[in-house]
């Protein structure tokens, strides 16, 4: 028995977590030190729970009478709680919405046909994109797999369902610096600051709205993108971003406003609405979308277009790709490479760097200054 798989470190709350129990009943305990957690994993409570984790098998002739609603409730209390704080709230809510489509049905009555019809409805009626439909399918697969392992159903109907093919991502249009200034002038004051930070640093939407005052160090000249309560960074890692003089002025102004409202505690959000409330990610997306449509007449794009534009413009202006990777928080250079876009201007500049000029008589002069090449052509 490997005890290590039951022990993990939750950096968002700075505690060691021990997950244990059977397939039908799960338990979780928190410890401040790893030694305390390992000492508990040697206790009778932990060993008895782990050794009795198998569930009784069902008789194929008598399928379980558990309903979909009861199975969804069981999954939310025993499986989703073992995942991240976001998943523990998102998964039960999505599964409850799905269960309303099949009122009064037993879990074993849901088969391959019903699941395919549900997915087709998401794509045709609700206009879900393939990526969104695949995320829904991943949740459904996890739900039925857990129910099958726990003995609630005899067969897993999702084994034959494959994910939808995802088309290649379209080219994201870059917003020039002049157009960015127009958008900032037309934006509301509480929208202008987070959008400007995205334009300057290329930080993600959720990283901006979840930035806390405890992560801003004005005296040392930097702020940290790190995980906090209810928020995890995309790569599960933190990164430090230096402050430019303009950023320091903005954060100083926001700190002064926050202190006047008594909202400058370490856990308080930096960016808030005009009424002093936390900015919700979806609301910032709606405001950014309205600005793009009203000012630049763009029907597509939201907060991420500023991140994409910032990183692309940095690379076009000669910034080192490794520096841009660290600033963006990418896990590898392959991801940053996607922001390197070529156009006629960049290709023309690349060809001009070779400076190859033909001479009279069919000879070719390579390198050197253009004036020297022209003078050599006249002398020959």
Secondary structure, 3 states (H helix, E strand, C coil): CCCHHHEEEECCCCEEEEEEECCCCEEEEEECCHHHHHHHCCCHHHHHHHHCCCCCCCCCCCCCCCEHHHHHHHHHHHCHHHCCHHHHHHHHHHHHHHHHHHCCCEHHHCCHHHHHHHHHHHHHCCCCCHHHHHHHHHHHHHHHHHHHHCCCCCCCCCCCCCCCCCCCCCCCCCCCHHHHHHHHHHCCHHHHHHHHHHHHHCCCHHHHHCCEHHHEECCCCEEEECCECCECCCCCCCEEEECCHHHHHHHHHHHHHHHHCCCCCCCCECCECCCCCECCHHHHHHHHHHHHHHHCCCCCCCCHHHHHHHHHHHHHCCCCHHHHHHHHCCCCHHHHHHHCCCCHHHHHHHHHCCCEEECHHHCEEECCCHHHHHHHHHHC
